[in-house]
Amino acid sequence: MDRADAIRLLRALVAAGMNTRAPRANAWIEKNALEIELEGHQFVSALAYAGNEGWLADAPRRGSTCLTRAGEVIARR
């Protein structure tokens, strides 16, 4: 389920306005995950999966995450 949840998370983030040009605060990402009922272990697993696949990456700014081009492609499928 981690892959499906990660893709669901990416789609929610892109629908909420995340793109490859601007990192988003981790709190914003968590807020959007909660809106699609992705929380706790399920959220952490989806986030880890997306990171391991290279779909999301740590931003230079502490506490922020970037959507990668690969993540954007996956979200738009």
PQR file with spaces between the fields and no chain letter, atoms N, CA, C, O and H, PARSE charges and radii, in Angstrom:
ATOM       1  N    MET     1       0.809   -1.205    0.000 -0.4000 1.5000
ATOM       2  CA   MET     1       0.000    0.000    0.000 -0.0000 2.0000
ATOM       3  C    MET     1       0.850    1.266    0.000  0.5500 1.7000
ATOM       4  O    MET     1       0.356    2.340   -0.343 -0.5500 1.4000
ATOM       5  N    ASP     2       2.113    1.154    0.379 -0.4000 1.5000
ATOM       6  CA   ASP     2       2.957    2.351    0.447 -0.0000 2.0000
ATOM       7  C    ASP     2       3.025    3.085   -0.887  0.5500 1.7000
ATOM       8  O    ASP     2       2.941    4.312   -0.929 -0.5500 1.4000
ATOM       9  H    ASP     2       2.514    0.281    0.657  0.4000 1.0000
ATOM      10  N    ARG     3       3.177    2.333   -1.977 -0.4000 1.5000
ATOM      11  CA   ARG     3       3.268    2.968   -3.300 -0.0000 2.0000
ATOM      12  C    ARG     3       1.967    3.696   -3.633  0.5500 1.7000
ATOM      13  O    ARG     3       1.993    4.842   -4.083 -0.5500 1.4000
ATOM      14  H    ARG     3       3.246    1.336   -1.943  0.4000 1.0000
ATOM      15  N    ALA     4       0.845    3.041   -3.415 -0.4000 1.5000
ATOM      16  CA   ALA     4      -0.450    3.660   -3.720 -0.0000 2.0000
ATOM      17  C    ALA     4      -0.666    4.892   -2.856  0.5500 1.7000
ATOM      18  O    ALA     4      -1.154    5.913   -3.342 -0.5500 1.4000
ATOM      19  H    ALA     4       0.825    2.110   -3.049  0.4000 1.0000
ATOM      20  N    ASP     5      -0.310    4.807   -1.586 -0.4000 1.5000
ATOM      21  CA   ASP     5      -0.461    5.961   -0.693 -0.0000 2.0000
ATOM      22  C    ASP     5       0.475    7.090   -1.093  0.5500 1.7000
ATOM      23  O    ASP     5       0.100    8.260   -1.021 -0.5500 1.4000
ATOM      24  H    ASP     5       0.086    3.978   -1.191  0.4000 1.0000
ATOM      25  N    ALA     6       1.698    6.750   -1.516 -0.4000 1.5000
ATOM      26  CA   ALA     6       2.650    7.776   -1.943 -0.0000 2.0000
ATOM      27  C    ALA     6       2.130    8.505   -3.181  0.5500 1.7000
ATOM      28  O    ALA     6       2.238    9.727   -3.282 -0.5500 1.4000
ATOM      29  H    ALA     6       2.003    5.800   -1.575  0.4000 1.0000
ATOM      30  N    ILE     7       1.571    7.753   -4.112 -0.4000 1.5000
ATOM      31  CA   ILE     7       1.018    8.366   -5.327 -0.0000 2.0000
ATOM      32  C    ILE     7      -0.192    9.218   -4.980  0.5500 1.7000
ATOM      33  O    ILE     7      -0.365   10.309   -5.524 -0.5500 1.4000
ATOM      34  H    ILE     7       1.484    6.760   -4.030  0.4000 1.0000
ATOM      35  N    ARG     8      -1.023    8.726   -4.082 -0.4000 1.5000
ATOM      36  CA   ARG     8      -2.189    9.503   -3.645 -0.0000 2.0000
ATOM      37  C    ARG     8      -1.734   10.815   -2.991  0.5500 1.7000
ATOM      38  O    ARG     8      -2.331   11.868   -3.218 -0.5500 1.4000
ATOM      39  H    ARG     8      -0.883    7.839   -3.641  0.4000 1.0000
ATOM      40  N    LEU     9      -0.675   10.740   -2.181 -0.4000 1.5000
ATOM      41  CA   LEU     9      -0.126   11.938   -1.542 -0.0000 2.0000
ATOM      42  C    LEU     9       0.401   12.913   -2.595  0.5500 1.7000
ATOM      43  O    LEU     9       0.108   14.107   -2.534 -0.5500 1.4000
ATOM      44  H    LEU     9      -0.191    9.885   -1.997  0.4000 1.0000
ATOM      45  N    LEU    10       1.170   12.418   -3.549 -0.4000 1.5000
ATOM      46  CA   LEU    10       1.698   13.292   -4.605 -0.0000 2.0000
ATOM      47  C    LEU    10       0.579   13.987   -5.367  0.5500 1.7000
ATOM      48  O    LEU    10       0.653   15.186   -5.638 -0.5500 1.4000
ATOM      49  H    LEU    10       1.408   11.449   -3.599  0.4000 1.0000
ATOM      50  N    ARG    11      -0.450   13.233   -5.708 -0.4000 1.5000
ATOM      51  CA   ARG    11      -1.576   13.827   -6.441 -0.0000 2.0000
ATOM      52  C    ARG    11      -2.261   14.911   -5.622  0.5500 1.7000
ATOM      53  O    ARG    11      -2.641   15.949   -6.163 -0.5500 1.4000
ATOM      54  H    ARG    11      -0.510   12.259   -5.487  0.4000 1.0000
ATOM      55  N    ALA    12      -2.420   14.680   -4.331 -0.4000 1.5000
ATOM      56  CA   ALA    12      -3.042   15.686   -3.461 -0.0000 2.0000
ATOM      57  C    ALA    12      -2.167   16.936   -3.363  0.5500 1.7000
ATOM      58  O    ALA    12      -2.677   18.057   -3.378 -0.5500 1.4000
ATOM      59  H    ALA    12      -2.112   13.836   -3.892  0.4000 1.0000
ATOM      60  N    LEU    13      -0.871   16.746   -3.265 -0.4000 1.5000
ATOM      61  CA   LEU    13       0.043   17.891   -3.157 -0.0000 2.0000
ATOM      62  C    LEU    13       0.046   18.718   -4.437  0.5500 1.7000
ATOM      63  O    LEU    13       0.008   19.947   -4.383 -0.5500 1.4000
ATOM      64  H    LEU    13      -0.457   15.835   -3.253  0.4000 1.0000
ATOM      65  N    VAL    14       0.091   18.056   -5.573 -0.4000 1.5000
ATOM      66  CA   VAL    14       0.064   18.775   -6.863 -0.0000 2.0000
ATOM      67  C    VAL    14      -1.277   19.481   -7.036  0.5500 1.7000
ATOM      68  O    VAL    14      -1.316   20.622   -7.498 -0.5500 1.4000
ATOM      69  H    VAL    14       0.121   17.058   -5.617  0.4000 1.0000
ATOM      70  N    ALA    15      -2.370   18.825   -6.676 -0.4000 1.5000
ATOM      71  CA   ALA    15      -3.701   19.451   -6.776 -0.0000 2.0000
ATOM      72  C    ALA    15      -3.800   20.680   -5.879  0.5500 1.7000
ATOM      73  O    ALA    15      -4.525   21.624   -6.192 -0.5500 1.4000
ATOM      74  H    ALA    15      -2.339   17.899   -6.302  0.4000 1.0000
ATOM      75  N    ALA    16      -3.072   20.667   -4.764 -0.4000 1.5000
ATOM      76  CA   ALA    16      -3.095   21.805   -3.835 -0.0000 2.0000
ATOM      77  C    ALA    16      -2.116   22.904   -4.236  0.5500 1.7000
ATOM      78  O    ALA    16      -2.047   23.944   -3.581 -0.5500 1.4000
ATOM      79  H    ALA    16      -2.483   19.899   -4.510  0.4000 1.0000
ATOM      80  N    GLY    17      -1.352   22.675   -5.323 -0.4000 1.5000
ATOM      81  CA   GLY    17      -0.494   23.742   -5.832 -0.0000 2.0000
ATOM      82  C    GLY    17       0.997   23.508   -5.736  0.5500 1.7000
ATOM      83  O    GLY    17       1.774   24.388   -6.106 -0.5500 1.4000
ATOM      84  H    GLY    17      -1.409   21.830   -5.855  0.4000 1.0000
ATOM      85  N    MET    18       1.426   22.353   -5.252 -0.4000 1.5000
ATOM      86  CA   MET    18       2.865   22.101   -5.168 -0.0000 2.0000
ATOM      87  C    MET    18       3.415   21.864   -6.567  0.5500 1.7000
ATOM      88  O    MET    18       2.790   21.196   -7.390 -0.5500 1.4000
ATOM      89  H    MET    18       0.795   21.638   -4.951  0.4000 1.0000
ATOM      90  N    ASN    19       4.597   22.423   -6.822 -0.4000 1.5000
ATOM      91  CA   ASN    19       5.263   22.198   -8.103 -0.0000 2.0000
ATOM      92  C    ASN    19       6.760   22.099   -7.880  0.5500 1.7000
ATOM      93  O    ASN    19       7.230   22.218   -6.748 -0.5500 1.4000
ATOM      94  H    ASN    19       5.105   22.965   -6.154  0.4000 1.0000
ATOM      95  N    THR    20       7.504   21.885   -8.938 -0.4000 1.5000
ATOM      96  CA   THR    20       8.949   21.683   -8.819 -0.0000 2.0000
ATOM      97  C    THR    20       9.716   22.985   -8.581  0.5500 1.7000
ATOM      98  O    THR    20      10.901   22.947   -8.251 -0.5500 1.4000
ATOM      99  H    THR    20       7.122   21.789   -9.858  0.4000 1.0000
ATOM     100  N    ARG    21       9.072   24.110   -8.740 -0.4000 1.5000
ATOM     101  CA   ARG    21       9.765   25.398   -8.627 -0.0000 2.0000
ATOM     102  C    ARG    21       9.872   25.942   -7.215  0.5500 1.7000
ATOM     103  O    ARG    21      10.737   26.770   -6.932 -0.5500 1.4000
ATOM     104  H    ARG    21       8.109   24.141   -9.007  0.4000 1.0000
ATOM     105  N    ALA    22       8.998   25.482   -6.322 -0.4000 1.5000
ATOM     106  CA   ALA    22       9.010   26.064   -4.974 -0.0000 2.0000
ATOM     107  C    ALA    22       8.800   24.993   -3.915  0.5500 1.7000
ATOM     108  O    ALA    22       7.795   24.284   -3.942 -0.5500 1.4000
ATOM     109  H    ALA    22       8.295   24.809   -6.551  0.4000 1.0000
ATOM     110  N    PRO    23       9.738   24.870   -2.985 -0.5600 1.5000
ATOM     111  CA   PRO    23       9.558   23.907   -1.902  0.2800 2.0000
ATOM     112  C    PRO    23       8.386   24.313   -1.007  0.5500 1.7000
ATOM     113  O    PRO    23       7.998   25.481   -0.963 -0.5500 1.4000
ATOM     114  N    ARG    24       7.846   23.358   -0.313 -0.4000 1.5000
ATOM     115  CA   ARG    24       6.747   23.612    0.617 -0.0000 2.0000
ATOM     116  C    ARG    24       7.151   23.175    2.013  0.5500 1.7000
ATOM     117  O    ARG    24       7.929   22.237    2.186 -0.5500 1.4000
ATOM     118  H    ARG    24       8.162   22.410   -0.348  0.4000 1.0000
ATOM     119  N    ALA    25       6.616   23.863    2.994 -0.4000 1.5000
ATOM     120  CA   ALA    25       6.880   23.517    4.390 -0.0000 2.0000
ATOM     121  C    ALA    25       6.314   22.133    4.679  0.5500 1.7000
ATOM     122  O    ALA    25       5.260   21.756    4.166 -0.5500 1.4000
ATOM     123  H    ALA    25       5.984   24.625    2.853  0.4000 1.0000
ATOM     124  N    ASN    26       7.025   21.394    5.499 -0.4000 1.5000
ATOM     125  CA   ASN    26       6.576   20.060    5.855 -0.0000 2.0000
ATOM     126  C    ASN    26       5.212   20.088    6.525  0.5500 1.7000
ATOM     127  O    ASN    26       4.426   19.157    6.354 -0.5500 1.4000
ATOM     128  H    ASN    26       7.881   21.701    5.915  0.4000 1.0000
ATOM     129  N    ALA    27       4.916   21.132    7.280 -0.4000 1.5000
ATOM     130  CA   ALA    27       3.601   21.260    7.920 -0.0000 2.0000
ATOM     131  C    ALA    27       2.504   21.381    6.864  0.5500 1.7000
ATOM     132  O    ALA    27       1.414   20.841    7.052 -0.5500 1.4000
ATOM     133  H    ALA    27       5.555   21.889    7.419  0.4000 1.0000
ATOM     134  N    TRP    28       2.768   22.068    5.773 -0.4000 1.5000
ATOM     135  CA   TRP    28       1.803   22.189    4.672 -0.0000 2.0000
ATOM     136  C    TRP    28       1.546   20.823    4.048  0.5500 1.7000
ATOM     137  O    TRP    28       0.406   20.478    3.735 -0.5500 1.4000
ATOM     138  H    TRP    28       3.654   22.506    5.620  0.4000 1.0000
ATOM     139  N    ILE    29       2.617   20.047    3.870 -0.4000 1.5000
ATOM     140  CA   ILE    29       2.487   18.704    3.302 -0.0000 2.0000
ATOM     141  C    ILE    29       1.651   17.822    4.226  0.5500 1.7000
ATOM     142  O    ILE    29       0.765   17.098    3.772 -0.5500 1.4000
ATOM     143  H    ILE    29       3.543   20.327    4.124  0.4000 1.0000
ATOM     144  N    GLU    30       1.938   17.888    5.513 -0.4000 1.5000
ATOM     145  CA   GLU    30       1.176   17.078    6.478 -0.0000 2.0000
ATOM     146  C    GLU    30      -0.295   17.490    6.508  0.5500 1.7000
ATOM     147  O    GLU    30      -1.176   16.635    6.606 -0.5500 1.4000
ATOM     148  H    GLU    30       2.658   18.476    5.882  0.4000 1.0000
ATOM     149  N    LYS    31      -0.563   18.783    6.423 -0.4000 1.5000
ATOM     150  CA   LYS    31      -1.948   19.284    6.406 -0.0000 2.0000
ATOM     151  C    LYS    31      -2.699   18.705    5.203  0.5500 1.7000
ATOM     152  O    LYS    31      -3.842   18.266    5.332 -0.5500 1.4000
ATOM     153  H    LYS    31       0.153   19.478    6.343  0.4000 1.0000
ATOM     154  N    ASN    32      -2.063   18.706    4.054 -0.4000 1.5000
ATOM     155  CA   ASN    32      -2.698   18.160    2.854 -0.0000 2.0000
ATOM     156  C    ASN    32      -2.873   16.652    2.941  0.5500 1.7000
ATOM     157  O    ASN    32      -3.852   16.111    2.426 -0.5500 1.4000
ATOM     158  H    ASN    32      -1.134   19.062    3.949  0.4000 1.0000
ATOM     159  N    ALA    33      -1.947   15.976    3.577 -0.4000 1.5000
ATOM     160  CA   ALA    33      -2.077   14.532    3.783 -0.0000 2.0000
ATOM     161  C    ALA    33      -3.273   14.228    4.683  0.5500 1.7000
ATOM     162  O    ALA    33      -4.019   13.280    4.436 -0.5500 1.4000
ATOM     163  H    ALA    33      -1.152   16.415    3.996  0.4000 1.0000
ATOM     164  N    LEU    34      -3.449   15.025    5.712 -0.4000 1.5000
ATOM     165  CA   LEU    34      -4.589   14.832    6.613 -0.0000 2.0000
ATOM     166  C    LEU    34      -5.916   15.027    5.893  0.5500 1.7000
ATOM     167  O    LEU    34      -6.904   14.363    6.208 -0.5500 1.4000
ATOM     168  H    LEU    34      -2.843   15.795    5.913  0.4000 1.0000
ATOM     169  N    GLU    35      -5.938   15.932    4.932 -0.4000 1.5000
ATOM     170  CA   GLU    35      -7.162   16.187    4.171 -0.0000 2.0000
ATOM     171  C    GLU    35      -7.581   14.990    3.323  0.5500 1.7000
ATOM     172  O    GLU    35      -8.756   14.854    2.982 -0.5500 1.4000
ATOM     173  H    GLU    35      -5.136   16.471    4.676  0.4000 1.0000
ATOM     174  N    ILE    36      -6.628   14.119    2.980 -0.4000 1.5000
ATOM     175  CA   ILE    36      -6.977   12.899    2.235 -0.0000 2.0000
ATOM     176  C    ILE    36      -6.938   11.680    3.169  0.5500 1.7000
ATOM     177  O    ILE    36      -6.858   10.535    2.723 -0.5500 1.4000
ATOM     178  H    ILE    36      -5.673   14.230    3.257  0.4000 1.0000
ATOM     179  N    GLU    37      -6.996   11.962    4.467 -0.4000 1.5000
ATOM     180  CA   GLU    37      -7.036   10.930    5.515 -0.0000 2.0000
ATOM     181  C    GLU    37      -5.812   10.025    5.505  0.5500 1.7000
ATOM     182  O    GLU    37      -5.914    8.817    5.716 -0.5500 1.4000
ATOM     183  H    GLU    37      -7.061   12.892    4.829  0.4000 1.0000
ATOM     184  N    LEU    38      -4.667   10.621    5.259 -0.4000 1.5000
ATOM     185  CA   LEU    38      -3.384    9.923    5.318 -0.0000 2.0000
ATOM     186  C    LEU    38      -2.672   10.455    6.554  0.5500 1.7000
ATOM     187  O    LEU    38      -2.214   11.598    6.567 -0.5500 1.4000
ATOM     188  H    LEU    38      -4.584   11.602    5.087  0.4000 1.0000
ATOM     189  N    GLU    39      -2.578    9.629    7.589 -0.4000 1.5000
ATOM     190  CA   GLU    39      -1.993   10.111    8.841 -0.0000 2.0000
ATOM     191  C    GLU    39      -1.213    9.006    9.538  0.5500 1.7000
ATOM     192  O    GLU    39      -1.279    7.838    9.154 -0.5500 1.4000
ATOM     193  H    GLU    39      -2.949    8.701    7.578  0.4000 1.0000
ATOM     194  N    GLY    40      -0.488    9.393   10.552 -0.4000 1.5000
ATOM     195  CA   GLY    40       0.268    8.441   11.346 -0.0000 2.0000
ATOM     196  C    GLY    40       1.246    7.628   10.528  0.5500 1.7000
ATOM     197  O    GLY    40       1.944    8.152    9.660 -0.5500 1.4000
ATOM     198  H    GLY    40      -0.434   10.342   10.863  0.4000 1.0000
ATOM     199  N    HIS    41       1.286    6.338   10.817 -0.4000 1.5000
ATOM     200  CA   HIS    41       2.220    5.426   10.148 -0.0000 2.0000
ATOM     201  C    HIS    41       2.002    5.420    8.633  0.5500 1.7000
ATOM     202  O    HIS    41       2.957    5.342    7.861 -0.5500 1.4000
ATOM     203  H    HIS    41       0.719    5.912   11.522  0.4000 1.0000
ATOM     204  N    GLN    42       0.762    5.501    8.227 -0.4000 1.5000
ATOM     205  CA   GLN    42       0.438    5.491    6.794 -0.0000 2.0000
ATOM     206  C    GLN    42       1.070    6.705    6.092  0.5500 1.7000
ATOM     207  O    GLN    42       1.612    6.577    4.995 -0.5500 1.4000
ATOM     208  H    GLN    42      -0.014    5.565    8.855  0.4000 1.0000
ATOM     209  N    PHE    43       0.996    7.876    6.728 -0.4000 1.5000
ATOM     210  CA   PHE    43       1.598    9.095    6.178 -0.0000 2.0000
ATOM     211  C    PHE    43       3.117    8.974    6.134  0.5500 1.7000
ATOM     212  O    PHE    43       3.741    9.284    5.119 -0.5500 1.4000
ATOM     213  H    PHE    43       0.555    7.980    7.620  0.4000 1.0000
ATOM     214  N    VAL    44       3.704    8.527    7.228 -0.4000 1.5000
ATOM     215  CA   VAL    44       5.160    8.393    7.304 -0.0000 2.0000
ATOM     216  C    VAL    44       5.665    7.410    6.252  0.5500 1.7000
ATOM     217  O    VAL    44       6.681    7.662    5.604 -0.5500 1.4000
ATOM     218  H    VAL    44       3.198    8.275    8.052  0.4000 1.0000
ATOM     219  N    SER    45       4.967    6.298    6.082 -0.4000 1.5000
ATOM     220  CA   SER    45       5.358    5.297    5.080 -0.0000 2.0000
ATOM     221  C    SER    45       5.252    5.845    3.665  0.5500 1.7000
ATOM     222  O    SER    45       6.130    5.608    2.836 -0.5500 1.4000
ATOM     223  H    SER    45       4.142    6.093    6.609  0.4000 1.0000
ATOM     224  N    ALA    46       4.174    6.582    3.387 -0.4000 1.5000
ATOM     225  CA   ALA    46       3.993    7.174    2.056 -0.0000 2.0000
ATOM     226  C    ALA    46       5.074    8.207    1.774  0.5500 1.7000
ATOM     227  O    ALA    46       5.610    8.267    0.667 -0.5500 1.4000
ATOM     228  H    ALA    46       3.460    6.775    4.061  0.4000 1.0000
ATOM     229  N    LEU    47       5.391    9.012    2.768 -0.4000 1.5000
ATOM     230  CA   LEU    47       6.417   10.037    2.621 -0.0000 2.0000
ATOM     231  C    LEU    47       7.787    9.388    2.399  0.5500 1.7000
ATOM     232  O    LEU    47       8.555    9.825    1.542 -0.5500 1.4000
ATOM     233  H    LEU    47       4.955    8.964    3.667  0.4000 1.0000
ATOM     234  N    ALA    48       8.082    8.358    3.164 -0.4000 1.5000
ATOM     235  CA   ALA    48       9.354    7.650    3.013 -0.0000 2.0000
ATOM     236  C    ALA    48       9.446    6.992    1.637  0.5500 1.7000
ATOM     237  O    ALA    48      10.494    7.041    0.993 -0.5500 1.4000
ATOM     238  H    ALA    48       7.458    8.002    3.860  0.4000 1.0000
ATOM     239  N    TYR    49       8.370    6.387    1.196 -0.4000 1.5000
ATOM     240  CA   TYR    49       8.357    5.742   -0.118 -0.0000 2.0000
ATOM     241  C    TYR    49       8.616    6.775   -1.209  0.5500 1.7000
ATOM     242  O    TYR    49       9.435    6.550   -2.100 -0.5500 1.4000
ATOM     243  H    TYR    49       7.519    6.347    1.720  0.4000 1.0000
ATOM     244  N    ALA    50       7.921    7.903   -1.139 -0.4000 1.5000
ATOM     245  CA   ALA    50       8.098    8.962   -2.141 -0.0000 2.0000
ATOM     246  C    ALA    50       9.529    9.487   -2.125  0.5500 1.7000
ATOM     247  O    ALA    50      10.094    9.781   -3.178 -0.5500 1.4000
ATOM     248  H    ALA    50       7.256    8.086   -0.415  0.4000 1.0000
ATOM     249  N    GLY    51      10.105    9.605   -0.960 -0.4000 1.5000
ATOM     250  CA   GLY    51      11.494   10.054   -0.858 -0.0000 2.0000
ATOM     251  C    GLY    51      12.467    9.037   -1.421  0.5500 1.7000
ATOM     252  O    GLY    51      13.398    9.400   -2.140 -0.5500 1.4000
ATOM     253  H    GLY    51       9.646    9.366   -0.104  0.4000 1.0000
ATOM     254  N    ASN    52      12.262    7.771   -1.103 -0.4000 1.5000
ATOM     255  CA   ASN    52      13.142    6.712   -1.600 -0.0000 2.0000
ATOM     256  C    ASN    52      13.063    6.562   -3.116  0.5500 1.7000
ATOM     257  O    ASN    52      14.046    6.191   -3.758 -0.5500 1.4000
ATOM     258  H    ASN    52      11.506    7.477   -0.518  0.4000 1.0000
ATOM     259  N    GLU    53      11.900    6.849   -3.687 -0.4000 1.5000
ATOM     260  CA   GLU    53      11.736    6.775   -5.137 -0.0000 2.0000
ATOM     261  C    GLU    53      12.271    8.029   -5.837  0.5500 1.7000
ATOM     262  O    GLU    53      12.364    8.061   -7.064 -0.5500 1.4000
ATOM     263  H    GLU    53      11.101    7.151   -3.166  0.4000 1.0000
ATOM     264  N    GLY    54      12.619    9.051   -5.068 -0.4000 1.5000
ATOM     265  CA   GLY    54      13.116   10.288   -5.654 -0.0000 2.0000
ATOM     266  C    GLY    54      12.012   11.216   -6.123  0.5500 1.7000
ATOM     267  O    GLY    54      12.251   12.111   -6.934 -0.5500 1.4000
ATOM     268  H    GLY    54      12.543    9.025   -4.071  0.4000 1.0000
ATOM     269  N    TRP    55      10.806   11.010   -5.617 -0.4000 1.5000
ATOM     270  CA   TRP    55       9.665   11.842   -6.004 -0.0000 2.0000
ATOM     271  C    TRP    55       9.578   13.106   -5.157  0.5500 1.7000
ATOM     272  O    TRP    55       9.091   14.139   -5.617 -0.5500 1.4000
ATOM     273  H    TRP    55      10.613   10.283   -4.957  0.4000 1.0000
ATOM     274  N    LEU    56      10.050   13.018   -3.926 -0.4000 1.5000
ATOM     275  CA   LEU    56      10.146   14.159   -3.023 -0.0000 2.0000
ATOM     276  C    LEU    56      11.574   14.202   -2.495  0.5500 1.7000
ATOM     277  O    LEU    56      12.216   13.163   -2.344 -0.5500 1.4000
ATOM     278  H    LEU    56      10.446   12.180   -3.552  0.4000 1.0000
ATOM     279  N    ALA    57      12.066   15.395   -2.217 -0.4000 1.5000
ATOM     280  CA   ALA    57      13.429   15.546   -1.710 -0.0000 2.0000
ATOM     281  C    ALA    57      13.473   16.655   -0.672  0.5500 1.7000
ATOM     282  O    ALA    57      12.673   17.590   -0.708 -0.5500 1.4000
ATOM     283  H    ALA    57      11.544   16.240   -2.341  0.4000 1.0000
ATOM     284  N    ASP    58      14.414   16.541    0.249 -0.4000 1.5000
ATOM     285  CA   ASP    58      14.606   17.610    1.230 -0.0000 2.0000
ATOM     286  C    ASP    58      15.020   18.879    0.503  0.5500 1.7000
ATOM     287  O    ASP    58      15.843   18.847   -0.412 -0.5500 1.4000
ATOM     288  H    ASP    58      15.064   15.781    0.279  0.4000 1.0000
ATOM     289  N    ALA    59      14.446   19.981    0.917 -0.4000 1.5000
ATOM     290  CA   ALA    59      14.797   21.282    0.341 -0.0000 2.0000
ATOM     291  C    ALA    59      15.981   21.859    1.109  0.5500 1.7000
ATOM     292  O    ALA    59      16.248   21.455    2.241 -0.5500 1.4000
ATOM     293  H    ALA    59      13.777   20.007    1.660  0.4000 1.0000
ATOM     294  N    PRO    60      16.686   22.800    0.498 -0.5600 1.5000
ATOM     295  CA   PRO    60      17.787   23.444    1.213  0.2800 2.0000
ATOM     296  C    PRO    60      17.307   24.137    2.501  0.5500 1.7000
ATOM     297  O    PRO    60      18.026   24.174    3.500 -0.5500 1.4000
ATOM     298  N    ARG    61      16.109   24.672    2.462 -0.4000 1.5000
ATOM     299  CA   ARG    61      15.555   25.336    3.645 -0.0000 2.0000
ATOM     300  C    ARG    61      15.081   24.270    4.628  0.5500 1.7000
ATOM     301  O    ARG    61      14.321   23.375    4.258 -0.5500 1.4000
ATOM     302  H    ARG    61      15.525   24.642    1.650  0.4000 1.0000
ATOM     303  N    ARG    62      15.516   24.362    5.844 -0.4000 1.5000
ATOM     304  CA   ARG    62      15.164   23.388    6.879 -0.0000 2.0000
ATOM     305  C    ARG    62      13.645   23.329    7.067  0.5500 1.7000
ATOM     306  O    ARG    62      12.974   24.359    7.121 -0.5500 1.4000
ATOM     307  H    ARG    62      16.133   25.089    6.145  0.4000 1.0000
ATOM     308  N    GLY    63      13.120   22.112    7.163 -0.4000 1.5000
ATOM     309  CA   GLY    63      11.694   21.940    7.394 -0.0000 2.0000
ATOM     310  C    GLY    63      10.847   22.060    6.140  0.5500 1.7000
ATOM     311  O    GLY    63       9.630   22.228    6.218 -0.5500 1.4000
ATOM     312  H    GLY    63      13.666   21.275    7.119  0.4000 1.0000
ATOM     313  N    SER    64      11.493   21.973    4.982 -0.4000 1.5000
ATOM     314  CA   SER    64      10.784   22.077    3.700 -0.0000 2.0000
ATOM     315  C    SER    64      11.141   20.905    2.800  0.5500 1.7000
ATOM     316  O    SER    64      12.189   20.275    2.946 -0.5500 1.4000
ATOM     317  H    SER    64      12.482   21.836    4.919  0.4000 1.0000
ATOM     318  N    THR    65      10.247   20.635    1.873 -0.4000 1.5000
ATOM     319  CA   THR    65      10.414   19.525    0.941 -0.0000 2.0000
ATOM     320  C    THR    65      10.132   20.003   -0.477  0.5500 1.7000
ATOM     321  O    THR    65       9.270   20.853   -0.700 -0.5500 1.4000
ATOM     322  H    THR    65       9.396   21.146    1.754  0.4000 1.0000
ATOM     323  N    CYS    66      10.869   19.445   -1.428 -0.4000 1.5000
ATOM     324  CA   CYS    66      10.697   19.770   -2.847 -0.0000 2.0000
ATOM     325  C    CYS    66      10.029   18.604   -3.572  0.5500 1.7000
ATOM     326  O    CYS    66      10.283   17.437   -3.271 -0.5500 1.4000
ATOM     327  H    CYS    66      11.570   18.754   -1.247  0.4000 1.0000
ATOM     328  N    LEU    67       9.191   18.936   -4.510 -0.4000 1.5000
ATOM     329  CA   LEU    67       8.659   17.960   -5.450 -0.0000 2.0000
ATOM     330  C    LEU    67       9.649   17.874   -6.597  0.5500 1.7000
ATOM     331  O    LEU    67      10.043   18.900   -7.151 -0.5500 1.4000
ATOM     332  H    LEU    67       8.985   19.883   -4.755  0.4000 1.0000
ATOM     333  N    THR    68      10.054   16.669   -6.961 -0.4000 1.5000
ATOM     334  CA   THR    68      10.984   16.509   -8.075 -0.0000 2.0000
ATOM     335  C    THR    68      10.215   16.383   -9.379  0.5500 1.7000
ATOM     336  O    THR    68       9.000   16.189   -9.383 -0.5500 1.4000
ATOM     337  H    THR    68       9.733   15.835   -6.511  0.4000 1.0000
ATOM     338  N    ARG    69      10.930   16.495  -10.474 -0.4000 1.5000
ATOM     339  CA   ARG    69      10.269   16.313  -11.786 -0.0000 2.0000
ATOM     340  C    ARG    69       9.662   14.926  -11.895  0.5500 1.7000
ATOM     341  O    ARG    69       8.563   14.759  -12.424 -0.5500 1.4000
ATOM     342  H    ARG    69      11.917   16.653  -10.471  0.4000 1.0000
ATOM     343  N    ALA    70      10.384   13.929  -11.392 -0.4000 1.5000
ATOM     344  CA   ALA    70       9.866   12.551  -11.417 -0.0000 2.0000
ATOM     345  C    ALA    70       8.576   12.452  -10.600  0.5500 1.7000
ATOM     346  O    ALA    70       7.636   11.768  -11.004 -0.5500 1.4000
ATOM     347  H    ALA    70      11.277   14.065  -10.962  0.4000 1.0000
ATOM     348  N    GLY    71       8.534   13.125   -9.468 -0.4000 1.5000
ATOM     349  CA   GLY    71       7.325   13.122   -8.645 -0.0000 2.0000
ATOM     350  C    GLY    71       6.163   13.794   -9.329  0.5500 1.7000
ATOM     351  O    GLY    71       5.022   13.344   -9.219 -0.5500 1.4000
ATOM     352  H    GLY    71       9.299   13.680   -9.140  0.4000 1.0000
ATOM     353  N    GLU    72       6.446   14.870  -10.037 -0.4000 1.5000
ATOM     354  CA   GLU    72       5.393   15.571  -10.763 -0.0000 2.0000
ATOM     355  C    GLU    72       4.822   14.691  -11.884  0.5500 1.7000
ATOM     356  O    GLU    72       3.613   14.667  -12.115 -0.5500 1.4000
ATOM     357  H    GLU    72       7.373   15.236  -10.126  0.4000 1.0000
ATOM     358  N    VAL    73       5.708   13.977  -12.569 -0.4000 1.5000
ATOM     359  CA   VAL    73       5.257   13.062  -13.635 -0.0000 2.0000
ATOM     360  C    VAL    73       4.357   11.987  -13.048  0.5500 1.7000
ATOM     361  O    VAL    73       3.296   11.701  -13.602 -0.5500 1.4000
ATOM     362  H    VAL    73       6.690   13.997  -12.381  0.4000 1.0000
ATOM     363  N    ILE    74       4.759   11.398  -11.952 -0.4000 1.5000
ATOM     364  CA   ILE    74       3.960   10.352  -11.302 -0.0000 2.0000
ATOM     365  C    ILE    74       2.610   10.910  -10.874  0.5500 1.7000
ATOM     366  O    ILE    74       1.589   10.249  -11.063 -0.5500 1.4000
ATOM     367  H    ILE    74       5.621   11.631  -11.502  0.4000 1.0000
ATOM     368  N    ALA    75       2.582   12.092  -10.311 -0.4000 1.5000
ATOM     369  CA   ALA    75       1.334   12.699   -9.820 -0.0000 2.0000
ATOM     370  C    ALA    75       0.363   12.983  -10.948  0.5500 1.7000
ATOM     371  O    ALA    75      -0.851   12.937  -10.751 -0.5500 1.4000
ATOM     372  H    ALA    75       3.412   12.628  -10.157  0.4000 1.0000
ATOM     373  N    ARG    76       0.878   13.273  -12.111 -0.4000 1.5000
ATOM     374  CA   ARG    76       0.005   13.657  -13.238 -0.0000 2.0000
ATOM     375  C    ARG    76      -0.439   12.472  -14.099  0.5500 1.7000
ATOM     376  O    ARG    76      -1.169   12.652  -15.073 -0.5500 1.4000
ATOM     377  H    ARG    76       1.865   13.310  -12.271  0.4000 1.0000
ATOM     378  N    ARG    77      -0.003   11.273  -13.744 -0.4000 1.5000
ATOM     379  CA   ARG    77      -0.428   10.067  -14.491 -0.0000 2.0000
ATOM     380  C    ARG    77      -1.885    9.781  -14.286  0.5500 1.7000
ATOM     381  O    ARG    77      -2.407    8.811  -14.836 -0.5500 1.4000
ATOM     382  H    ARG    77       0.591   11.127  -12.952  0.4000 1.0000
